[in-house]
C-alpha cells in the first residue's frame, strides 16, 4: 500500500524501494505513530470530518494495531515503506476504507516530526532514570568510603591529597549537569508539529493547541514550514547524549588506570571484566574500555546529523530520514552503558591502603608554602621556596619530612621545627573545609546535597 502514487504511471525500481524504505528501523516509532494518529482522529472529529461512530471505529482499529505491535504479532508487508504506511495499511485491513480519512489534512511530514518528538521525549525519560541510578551508586560509594585518602591529580601527576569520596563525587556533579541539560532540552523539544501539513498548514479547523495538549506537549510549533523541517531537537539530544558518554568515558578511563597493577587503587568485580584467550592471569576492564570506545560512536552520530542538516533547503527533504538510525543507536548505547557502569560502581572494591601508600609527600608542598605564608612570607616567595625544598629533598634521596631544619633554614629563616606538623596528608585534606572542598565535613555536605538533588533534580 502506497500513501502516494497517483501522479506516477510506473512502479518504483525494486532496488529503489529498498533504498527508500525505512520500516527496517522506524518501526520503533509505532507507539508514537498510533498515539499521534489517535489524537489526530479526535481532532478530525472535532473539525467535523469524522462522525462519532467513525471516530469510535478509527480508535478501535488503532488500538488493535497497537496490540499487535505490543504482542509482536504485527506482520510487515513488502510494500510497507515506513511505519506510517504500515500502520495505515493495517488499519485499512481492520476497518476498511474509513481508514483513508485519517490522513485528511495531514502529511507524513508533520506526522513523522510529531512521532519523533513523542518518541525521543519518552526515551529521554529512561536516560534520565538511568543517570539517576548511576549517580546514586556514586553517592553510595562516596558515603561508604568517606575518609579514604588518595592522591589527587592534575596532568596525571600527583598534585594534592584528596579524599576518595571527594574524587568520586566529582563525577556525580558532572552527571547532574547532564540531567539538567536534558531537563532544559525538554522545554524546546515538547512542541507539536501536528497540523502543519506538508509545510503550508491545514485548511481544516484543527485546534493545534488542543492537539499539543492531548499529546502531552507544551505548545504547537509556531511556523508550519519550520515544524516539518526542524530537527534541532534531535541534534540537541544527540549533543546531550554525546556529552553524557564523554563523561562516562572519562570515568572509565580513570578507573582503567586506577585498576591497573601500577595503581591498584580499585579492583573491578569479575562480573564486569573479561579474561585473555592466551594469558591466564588477565582480568581485563572490558566494560570500561567499551564505555570509552563507544564514545566515538555517539560523537560521530552528532557530527553526522549536523553534516546532514547543514545544506538542506526548506522545508522537508528525504535527507531527514537519516535522523533516526543515529538516534536509535545512541539510545541503544546509553541503555546498555549506563546500567553496566552502575554495576561497575556498585561492585567496585576500593583499596584504601594502596591509595594511601601511593601518596608522595611532595603533594604537601602547598602546605609548606602556606606554612611560610602564615609567617608573613608573600605567597609568590613561599611558592618558590617550597619548590626548592622539594628539589632539595629529591637531590638528597629523601622526602620533605626527612629534610633537616638546617637545610630549610638555608632557604628561608622563617622555618622552625614545627614545619613537620603541616606535612600530614590528613591535616592537609581537613584544612580544605570551604564549600566544595575535600575535607571530610565538606564532602559529607556534598553527599547530603547530592541526595537532596536526586530527590528533586528540577
Secondary structure, DSSP 4 states (H G I P E B T S, - for coil): --S--TT-SSPPPHHHHHHH--HHHHGGGHHHHHHHHHHHHHHHHHTTSS-HHHHHHHHHHHHHHHHHHHTT-----TT--SHHHHHHHHHHHHHGGGGGGGGTT--HHHHHHHHHHHHHHHHHHHHHHHHHHHHHHHHHHHHHTTT-EEEEEETTEEEEEEEHHHHHHHHHHHHHHHHHHHHHHHHHH-EE-TT-TTTT--SS---HHHHHHHTT-SEE-S-HHHHHH--HHHHHHHHHHHHHHHHHHHHHHHHHHHTSTTT-SEE--GGG-B--SS-TT--B-HHHHHHHHTHHHHHHHHHHHHHHHTTPPSS--GGGGGHHHHHHHHHHHHHHHHHHHHHHHHTPEE-HHHHHHH--GGGGHHHHHHHHHTTT--HHHHHHHHHHHHHHHHHTTS-GGGS-HHHHHTT-TT--GGGGGG--HHHHHHT--STTSSSHHHHHHHHHHHHHHHH---
